[in-house]
């Protein structure tokens, strides 16, 4: 697994430090973030799906999206234990027609409209407060990597089947929330998203720790690309291609861009669907030969 720190450092190593001023770590970082966005936008992965929920308010149609919202995939209302999918209205003209009589209210709204990059409107307005909850599933914006999120190492206490990580050296920082934690001394190895950082000596994982309990575990905290690990090397090739493009070395630029594009194409082909494939049963996998049927005699005209 590569962190963004390792990716940017490897890209910097590949282009070196020429005296012409053609490369800076800042430029490498920007290009790595662009490459990461290209992968994220290639397919809308189900594992990157976010969901936010809020209570319905009587008479209120408009609700604000979170700051990392890009586009909605599903809008639902949950009331009395039943989930009601709302029909997304694509046309602003149709939406305005629905709202000719804005005072119309109903117990459970049936339609939704994306008013802009940060506002969702529902129709009709709910007639009763707190009758249910409004949920929006959406594609989130990628969190850009910066040197402020560089890898951090230390020694911590980890416990199997627990989410709490403790570091007596008080090395934890608030910006670690959303980064990833792993143990590097051989007693662990899995990567865990960090849920929050309550204090400088404690952090909570988003998942339970499934590796060995260890009171003095060597750890690494870093920001890991939201990609399968077998595609993370592609993020190295994109900034290298941009460097050679800037220098006018078109052959090298084309070579590294082709490597990046190969990874991107394969990623899109592999992960454009949510499942890994259909399990072949004996009956489903059976092959039937149509050539076993004797051909009809050929007659002359």
Secondary structure in CASP SS format (residue, H / E / C, confidence):
PFRMAT SS
TARGET T0000
AUTHOR 0000-0000-0000
METHOD secondary structure of the structure
MODEL  1
X C 1.00
X C 1.00
X E 1.00
X H 1.00
X H 1.00
X H 1.00
X H 1.00
X H 1.00
X H 1.00
X H 1.00
X H 1.00
X H 1.00
X H 1.00
X H 1.00
X H 1.00
X C 1.00
X C 1.00
X C 1.00
X C 1.00
X C 1.00
X C 1.00
X C 1.00
X C 1.00
X C 1.00
X H 1.00
X H 1.00
X H 1.00
X H 1.00
X H 1.00
X H 1.00
X H 1.00
X H 1.00
X H 1.00
X H 1.00
X H 1.00
X H 1.00
X H 1.00
X H 1.00
X H 1.00
X H 1.00
X H 1.00
X H 1.00
X C 1.00
X C 1.00
X C 1.00
X H 1.00
X H 1.00
X H 1.00
X E 1.00
X E 1.00
X E 1.00
X E 1.00
X E 1.00
X E 1.00
X E 1.00
X C 1.00
X C 1.00
X C 1.00
X C 1.00
X C 1.00
X C 1.00
X E 1.00
X E 1.00
X E 1.00
X C 1.00
X C 1.00
X C 1.00
X C 1.00
X E 1.00
X E 1.00
X E 1.00
X E 1.00
X E 1.00
X E 1.00
X E 1.00
X E 1.00
X E 1.00
X E 1.00
X E 1.00
X C 1.00
X C 1.00
X E 1.00
X E 1.00
X E 1.00
X E 1.00
X C 1.00
X E 1.00
X E 1.00
X C 1.00
X C 1.00
X C 1.00
X H 1.00
X H 1.00
X H 1.00
X H 1.00
X H 1.00
X H 1.00
X H 1.00
X C 1.00
X C 1.00
X C 1.00
X C 1.00
X C 1.00
X C 1.00
X E 1.00
X E 1.00
X C 1.00
X C 1.00
X C 1.00
X C 1.00
X E 1.00
X E 1.00
X E 1.00
X E 1.00
X C 1.00
X C 1.00
X C 1.00
X C 1.00
X E 1.00
X E 1.00
X E 1.00
X E 1.00
X E 1.00
X C 1.00
X E 1.00
X E 1.00
X C 1.00
X C 1.00
X C 1.00
X C 1.00
X C 1.00
X C 1.00
X E 1.00
X E 1.00
X E 1.00
X E 1.00
X E 1.00
X E 1.00
X E 1.00
X E 1.00
X C 1.00
X C 1.00
X C 1.00
X C 1.00
X C 1.00
X C 1.00
X H 1.00
X H 1.00
X H 1.00
X C 1.00
X C 1.00
X E 1.00
X E 1.00
X E 1.00
X E 1.00
X E 1.00
X E 1.00
X E 1.00
X C 1.00
X C 1.00
X C 1.00
X C 1.00
X C 1.00
X E 1.00
X E 1.00
X E 1.00
X C 1.00
X C 1.00
X C 1.00
X C 1.00
X C 1.00
X C 1.00
X C 1.00
X H 1.00
X H 1.00
X H 1.00
X C 1.00
X C 1.00
X C 1.00
X E 1.00
X E 1.00
X E 1.00
X E 1.00
X C 1.00
X C 1.00
X C 1.00
X C 1.00
X C 1.00
X C 1.00
X C 1.00
X C 1.00
X E 1.00
X E 1.00
X E 1.00
X E 1.00
X E 1.00
X E 1.00
X E 1.00
X E 1.00
X C 1.00
X C 1.00
X E 1.00
X E 1.00
X E 1.00
X E 1.00
X C 1.00
X C 1.00
X C 1.00
X C 1.00
X C 1.00
X C 1.00
X C 1.00
X C 1.00
X E 1.00
X E 1.00
X E 1.00
X E 1.00
X E 1.00
X E 1.00
X E 1.00
X E 1.00
X E 1.00
X C 1.00
X E 1.00
X C 1.00
X C 1.00
X C 1.00
X C 1.00
X H 1.00
X H 1.00
X H 1.00
X C 1.00
X C 1.00
X H 1.00
X H 1.00
X H 1.00
X H 1.00
X H 1.00
X H 1.00
X H 1.00
X H 1.00
X H 1.00
X H 1.00
X H 1.00
X H 1.00
X H 1.00
X H 1.00
X C 1.00
X C 1.00
X H 1.00
X H 1.00
X H 1.00
X H 1.00
X H 1.00
X H 1.00
X H 1.00
X H 1.00
X H 1.00
X H 1.00
X H 1.00
X H 1.00
X H 1.00
X H 1.00
X H 1.00
X H 1.00
X H 1.00
X H 1.00
X H 1.00
X H 1.00
X H 1.00
X H 1.00
X C 1.00
X C 1.00
X C 1.00
X C 1.00
X C 1.00
X C 1.00
X C 1.00
X C 1.00
X C 1.00
X C 1.00
X C 1.00
X C 1.00
X C 1.00
X C 1.00
X C 1.00
X C 1.00
X C 1.00
X C 1.00
X H 1.00
X H 1.00
X H 1.00
X C 1.00
X C 1.00
X C 1.00
X C 1.00
X C 1.00
X C 1.00
X C 1.00
X C 1.00
X C 1.00
END
